[in-house]
Amino acid sequence: MSDMREDALQIINESIKAVLPNEAVDRALKNKIFHGEVVVVAIGKAAWNMAEAAKACLGDRIKAGAIVTKYEHSLGPLNGFEIIEAGHPIPDENSIRGAETAIKLVTELNREDHVILLLSGGGSALFEKPMEGITLDNIKEMTDQLLGSGADIVEINTLRKRLSAVKGGRFAQKCGEAQLYSIILSDVIGDRLDVIASGPAYPDASTSEQALEIISKYQLQLDEHIREVLKIETPKEIPNCETFITGNVAALCEAAAHSAKQLGYAPIILTTTMDCQAKEAGRMLASLAHEVKNGGKTRYSLQAPCAIIAGGETVVQMIGSGKGGRNQELALSASIGIDGMEDVVIFSVGSDGTDGPTDAAGGIVDGGTVSRMKAAGVLPETHLQLNDSYHALKASDDLIMTGATGTNVNDVSVILCR
């Protein structure tokens, strides 16, 4: 079993390596011709890496730059860039400082100038300036309710962008007549450009009517002045922005499949759009492992050795007060389903290296995980109910720890059967 776990860790490392933004940013920039002044604004968990790649490509052509990223995601000073680390998944005062810094860089540009906007996952929380009449506490409270309700990223961003003066195309408006070139590392299923980082430079496809429907769906408790701001429509046309997508979850899954094949597992990419509840996804993956090991006739007629790969972004509905993230909860749920099975390993990992408000990237489990938990005095079913996957997986030594990776293209979950 230990060698299968080593295979899993190799697949994780090679998959993440394949979607690092450096080469992709270089490809997007090296054939571009920029007239006038060039300003770079990098936003998201991969902002530092993307900005470094832009700096390496353009050098002194960059007049000034700003990097707005998550705490502990900066890799040090970068010449010509101001670096602001801010809160995620809940915005904080530094999120506002980052947005104000970026706005200051772009407000006096003219039509000959260019703003290179480097976007990656996490930008919705990291880059924030509340609309007039809205406070950061209003945004925090609404975001907190959404995260605990089981709302997906599209629903969350539909509301957050409407309370923001820089989301939903509004940052592009602040650039005036300057030309925007937006390079995006997608963390949104389907690569919806108005959803990634809440679309600061892209026309907003959502409507005020949809925002109000989300409030009703999750029975959010919001003050009347917040509801009124949510009714203000966002920009529907952004004429001065060109967009280039550098990476997404499909590339992550393809890399996982390639790595698994090199290790002797027949790969199949089941989906790149998994967006159900994490615990349900864990049960589903465990059931597929049983299907393979029992010789069942699945749609794909897979036989061991095989690797079944699912990409996307699940959600966690907070019922308990435990600690964890969606990948850890998926893994904990799967561990219960494969208890006692031999030659099966299931892992789920966030490509950015952080899963929820924890220092883990995800979880990796096998048929002995539940036994190890119980030996440590942990009841996996109870911890699953309490949304306490972190402590359960820590007890069985099944956390995946990568540290910040410098990229962010959703999650990948893999079943290895032999």
Beta strands, then each sheet from edge to edge (+ up, - down):
strand 1: 38-43
strand 2: 62-70
strand 3: 81-86
strand 4: 114-119
strand 5: 179-185
strand 6: 241-247
strand 7: 266-274
strand 8: 306-312
strand 9: 344-350
strand 10: 362-366
strand 11: 399-400
strand 12: 411-417
sheet 1: 3+ 2+ 1+ 4+ 5+ 6+
sheet 2: 7+ 8+ 12- 9+ 10- 11+
end
